[in-house]
Amino acid sequence: MFLIEHHGKELLASHGLPVPAGAFVPAGGDVNVVQIPGGAVMVKAQVASGGRGKAGGIASAATRDDVARIIAALDGRTLDGKPIYGFRIEQRVDFAHETYVSLSIDGETARIRLLVSTQGGIDVEARAGNEGTALTALVEPKNLAAAAAALCAGLPSPIREALSDAVPRLGEVFVRHEATLLEVNPLFIMRDDGWVAGDVKLVIDDNAIVRQPMIAALLEQHPSIYPESARKLVNGFDYVEVDPQGEIGLITTGAGLSMQLIDELKAQGRRPLNFCDIRSGQFRGDPARLIAVMQWIAARPSVKVVLVNIFAGITDLAEFAKLLVQAAAAVPELRAPIVARLIGRNLDEARQILAGSPLAVTLEPDLDRAIALTLATLDGAHHG
């Protein structure tokens, strides 16, 4: 879950970390009803990605009229294909120096990768270990304070003191909220030798949200900003749109199998709508998950065919077939034909259930043939 900058800074501020004073104007909102900081401010488009400055999503403003003009020019647009969810208007920082801090999960060692730099900027990772401008280390969470002090020991004052203070405090937030990335770029060193988080990139592990009440509350308040994470919190599985104009809806189990299918379809020049790891082993006789996916797919009129890919382990395919029939009956607005690649236990019984149902579904256990049938159905829809 990639938090927009405004929410990332609010989270840091809730733990007592210094951030510029700021206010949020939602997309389509009225800046005149928001109490914005006085003096010069920065207007920052809120998107779930970095690189906003290069894309024209950050501008300075001296007056409320300037703020309104900047927002009016950006509202309703996208930046690098990402929707703008709103705008953070924050106090401009009078700083002495820009630095950089990031904490991320190193999958190979299961430690925190700490990176600090005496310079902020978009190429800081490439400078790691080069001429002393960027330094990195792999750290156990309990050793962050000591590691920061050791890593920064050779840096000039007051950068040394500021980073040695900032890293363990940022690390506490990183660990407490089960983040996978916390990047502050720039981290401003102030003229009084303090520090302020100038820009924040914070990514939370989706699988940890059930243990994170503050993040769960954020999803409940802003489901339109975090649709995939909000869906997962409510429904208990992953569904992500990869192409809102996609023509092939996917009902699949297993993250790897779903990604493999998406890659295969894209390699053939086709447009899958979504990634889906429905976790069929957790159905427990309830079609609710299938109903939810079918409703989301049906909401996209571009979909011409649905491909089901269930490689069953603990899943009983007979039970799955019954639930598929029930779900289809509950979502009559999904009129696209279905190709089902099912393989696993009780396949013959599943075949009988589908054959005796009113559901228009083509069953094909072989994946390559199932894909070929899906594409033939899609091409038939284009020429029909």
ABEGO torsion letter per residue (X at the ends): XBBBAAAAAAAAAAAGBBBBBBBBBBBGBBAAABBBBBEBBBBBBBBBBBGAAAAGABBBBABAAAAAAAAAAABGBBBGGBBBAEBBBBBBBBBABBBBBBBBBBAAAGBBBBBBBABBEAAAAAABGBGGABBBBBBBAAAAAAAAAAAAAABBOAAAAAAAAAAAAAAAAAAAAGBABBBBOBBBBBAAGBBBBABBBBBBBAAAAAABAAAAAAAAABAAABAAAAAAAAAGBBBBBABAABABBBBBBEAAAAAAAAAAAAAAGBBBABBBBAGAAAAGGBAAAAAAAAAAAAABAABABBBBBBBBBABBAAAAAAAAAAAAAABAABABBBBBBBBEBGAAAAAAAAAABABBBBBBABAAAAAAAAAAAAAAAAAX
